[in-house]
Amino acid sequence: MTVLIALITFSALGAVICTKARAAGPAVFFGVVAVALFAATPLGAELPGAVNAMFEAFDEAASQDGAQ
């Protein structure tokens, strides 16, 4: 697990460095790798459900007519 945390950290750091250097392609690549590695962790396994719940809450709030 420690190695995975190090890989996520280095991927996120690589994305920041590429962004500062205005290299968009490698920054996106490092960002995608960091998210993919994070999704492989136990905490990241809950990420799809959390994103889905957030979008459902937004959809429910947007579909209400304002009357409570």
C-alpha positions as CSV (number, residue, x, y, z in Angstrom):
1,M,0.0,0.0,0.0
2,T,2.9,2.4,0.7
3,V,4.2,1.9,-2.8
4,L,0.8,2.8,-4.2
5,I,0.7,5.9,-2.1
6,A,4.1,6.9,-3.4
7,L,3.1,6.3,-7.0
8,I,-0.1,8.4,-6.6
9,T,2.0,11.2,-5.0
10,F,4.6,11.2,-7.8
11,S,1.9,11.1,-10.4
12,A,0.2,14.1,-8.9
13,L,3.5,15.9,-8.5
14,G,4.4,15.1,-12.1
15,A,1.0,16.6,-13.2
16,V,1.7,19.8,-11.3
17,I,5.2,20.1,-12.7
18,C,4.0,19.6,-16.2
19,T,1.2,22.1,-15.7
20,K,3.7,24.7,-14.4
21,A,5.9,24.0,-17.5
22,R,2.8,24.5,-19.7
23,A,3.0,20.9,-21.1
24,A,-0.7,20.0,-21.3
25,G,-0.4,16.5,-22.7
26,P,1.9,15.0,-20.1
27,A,0.0,16.8,-17.3
28,V,-3.2,15.1,-18.4
29,F,-1.4,11.8,-18.6
30,F,0.0,12.1,-15.1
31,G,-3.4,13.2,-13.8
32,V,-5.2,10.3,-15.3
33,V,-2.6,7.9,-13.9
34,A,-3.0,9.4,-10.5
35,V,-6.8,9.0,-10.6
36,A,-6.5,5.5,-11.9
37,L,-4.1,4.5,-9.1
38,F,-6.3,6.2,-6.5
39,A,-9.3,4.3,-7.7
40,A,-7.3,1.1,-7.1
41,T,-7.1,1.9,-3.4
42,P,-9.8,0.9,-0.9
43,L,-10.8,4.5,-0.4
44,G,-10.9,5.1,-4.1
45,A,-13.1,2.1,-4.6
46,E,-16.0,4.2,-3.1
47,L,-15.2,7.1,-5.5
48,P,-17.7,6.1,-8.3
49,G,-20.5,5.7,-5.8
50,A,-19.7,9.1,-4.2
51,V,-19.6,10.8,-7.6
52,N,-22.9,9.2,-8.6
53,A,-24.5,10.3,-5.4
54,M,-23.3,13.9,-5.9
55,F,-24.7,14.0,-9.4
56,E,-28.0,12.5,-8.2
57,A,-28.2,15.2,-5.5
58,F,-27.6,17.9,-8.1
59,D,-30.2,16.4,-10.5
60,E,-32.7,16.2,-7.7
61,A,-32.1,19.8,-6.6
62,A,-32.3,21.1,-10.2
63,S,-35.5,19.2,-10.9
64,Q,-37.4,20.7,-7.9
65,D,-39.7,23.6,-8.7
66,G,-38.5,25.6,-5.8
67,A,-41.5,24.9,-3.5
68,Q,-40.7,23.2,-0.3
